[in-house]
């Protein structure tokens, strides 16, 4: 693939997962009504179940991709995602739907692992961060459009149409992969699938301070996204009464992340991953403190929430690809397995963080603001440890810059 097509392809892989989360947000209330979900917060499990499968599945695909190559694993799991989406569309109970969602997540986990591994096969350091930022900029356009597309699908049919649409999109990406993706891992660089090799890869990934530390940091910032996505429908519709404008308001917040990724793609090679990401963490902490003050004073409105949420999403967007690139930099020789382990840490950690915040929703935005402050402080502590007590300091030993 030429560079432009390659970036678009990586973005499309990422979009499979993004659509799996965001496309059904407008349908959560309808799904709850039809499947008898009595408690509103329990509807969030439709998102959480998917993310649990997504996190667990990542442990498998990296070692398989390091042994057999990227392409065959990707083709098999995209086909599995199509089948899981059809299964979800036919679910007749809440338990059945949750099972289908876990299966969807298990299949889509390969898209995250293999997107990162394929990029790492070709690039490293700041160039890798730039490539991921451009792909994520396109990827973040998906949450902007997905709820509106979901609303459109609901206008012409039942919520089950949404899952058929997911199957259709994954089928298109499957066809693109089959027709255009060349194998990026040559045979001589493949790792044997053995307990000894896996143990060595796990040891390297989990004992390297940069690899493990930045994966944990990424999990917490990603948890902020999960918390927002899972509670967004309740906040905008139930708290602020904006059911008719939900898709637009959600899109504004998602657009902030797309802008952050675009800015990062233009600046990261000049300013470095550390200056941008660590500055964004400090900004998130400051924003959260001010937002908590606004809520505590009784001055919170839809306008203030939108401003603080969009700015917080911007900060989180400036962390994601940079943390990912710094985590991958010292483990490029085992990119597939390392991406699996880091992806598992990031996804499962994000589910835990996001669920704790999301399930704390009690009719106002206070739990989300408190959650973002806790995320910012925790990430700052992890980064401070990873960097040996120094912030904004370029590392020249193989962890970005």
DAGIZI-V692368 format. One line per field, one symbol per residue. phi: phi as a letter, one per 30 degrees, with the letter a starting at -180 (. if undefined). Layout:
phi = ???
This chain:
phi = .dedddddddddeddeddddccdcedcedddeddciddceddddddddddddddddddddddedddccjddddddddddddedddddddcdcbddddddddddededdeddddddddddddcbahdddddddddddddedddddcedddddddddcadddeddddeddddddddddddcbdddccdedcdcdcbddddddddddddcdddddddddddddddeddeddddcddddddddcicedceddddddddddddddddddddcddccjddeddddddddddddddddedddddicdbeddddddddddddddddceddddddddedbddbedddddddddeddddddddddeddddebjbdeeddddddddedddedddddediibchcdcccjbjl
